[in-house]
Amino acid sequence: MTFASTANVVLFTGATPRFADVDPHTLLLDPEEVSRAITPRTRAVIGVDYAGQPCDWDSLQKLAREHGLVLIADACHAPGATCRGRPVGSLADLSTFSFHPVKHLTTAEGGMITTDDPALARKMRTFRNHGITSDHRSRQEKGTWEYEMVELGFNYRLSDLQAALGLSQLEHLTNWLERRRAIAARYHEALSALPGVEPLSIRPEVEHAWHLFVVRIDPEQAGVDRDSLFDRLRARGIGVNVHYIPVHLHPYYRERLGTGAGLCPVAEQAYRQILSLPLFPAMSDSDVQEVVEALQETVQMAGVQ
Ligand SMILES: *Cc1c(COP(=O)(O)O)cnc(C)c1O
């Protein structure tokens, strides 16, 4: 239950991704399903902090230790989230962030990886710099022109202009998170009275970063299914969306790996029911109210018909 690139990166290394299903209440990677998917050839586990809620990293870390695996967090939704007071970015061996314009922070394009492992950090700095072990700053400091290329790398550097934009964005993160949390709280309160429109569960030990506010539509109770609710809300100018098409259902994965329906039944069933409501820091209280009223009216009208 993620954007396709979470799995694409595995293919880029020459490895093969195996998909594990998610927990039905949170849509976060289910550690028991991960345990079932591990084989002697498994090298790493990637979890996604879906919608801005940290995965059960404690259980995943335990599995990773037992099997000697590297743990990678796709934390693109979750800058500023915490688990038991520990920030996202420090919960896995490597944590990846995207600064695409739709995310919490943007550098227009680009991203960031955090780690507390100095060897991995060194390797990533070399990799992003054509496989060269020093950059112009370290050469300047040492007063030398010499440099060594030790492996095949790329130019994956974020430009200084983008870094400057990112730093100015970072100053707003606390306020923006606070606003996202306040909007999420309003949605929770309003939706508790609306049958068939159920927000995802929140794990008690986490502080959520609310990249997405995802509800599940129970067509029996709501009297309307996700697809028609989506159409009706869009027709009223409400920018609802669906996150995501489960990766293993994309044509590329079906063709390349033979994946398809039935592989991850929990994700597949959720996919038919989920709807992301508008959520962004500049949203006013009356914007939130407008979304809630549109939902209420659409569901109630469907109930009357
Ligand atoms: C945005 C996003 C990505 C991809 O980020 P890019 O900056 O486009 O590489 C990967 N995973 C998740 C969960 C995302 O939301």
The ligand as a Tripos MOL2 file, in Angstrom:
@<TRIPOS>MOLECULE
LIG
   15    15     1     0     0
SMALL
NO_CHARGES

@<TRIPOS>ATOM
      1 C1          6.3580   10.5720   -2.7670 C.3       1 LIG1
      2 C2          6.6430    9.1980   -2.3430 C.ar      1 LIG1
      3 C3          7.7040    8.4670   -2.9000 C.ar      1 LIG1
      4 C4          8.5540    8.9690   -4.0510 C.3       1 LIG1
      5 O1          9.1910   10.1450   -3.8550 O.3       1 LIG1
      6 P1         10.0080   10.8080   -5.0660 P.3       1 LIG1
      7 O2         10.5280   12.0750   -4.4770 O.co2     1 LIG1
      8 O3          9.0730   11.0010   -6.2070 O.co2     1 LIG1
      9 O4         11.1000    9.8400   -5.4060 O.co2     1 LIG1
     10 C5          7.9450    7.1950   -2.4070 C.ar      1 LIG1
     11 N1          7.1870    6.6510   -1.4320 N.ar      1 LIG1
     12 C6          6.1600    7.3120   -0.8890 C.ar      1 LIG1
     13 C7          5.3590    6.6590    0.1980 C.3       1 LIG1
     14 C8          5.8380    8.6030   -1.3310 C.ar      1 LIG1
     15 O5          4.7920    9.2430   -0.8100 O.3       1 LIG1
@<TRIPOS>BOND
     1     1     2 1
     2     2     3 ar
     3     2    14 ar
     4     3     4 1
     5     3    10 ar
     6     4     5 1
     7     5     6 1
     8     6     7 2
     9     6     8 1
    10     6     9 1
    11    10    11 ar
    12    11    12 ar
    13    12    13 1
    14    12    14 ar
    15    14    15 1
@<TRIPOS>SUBSTRUCTURE
     1 LIG1         1 GROUP 0 **** ****
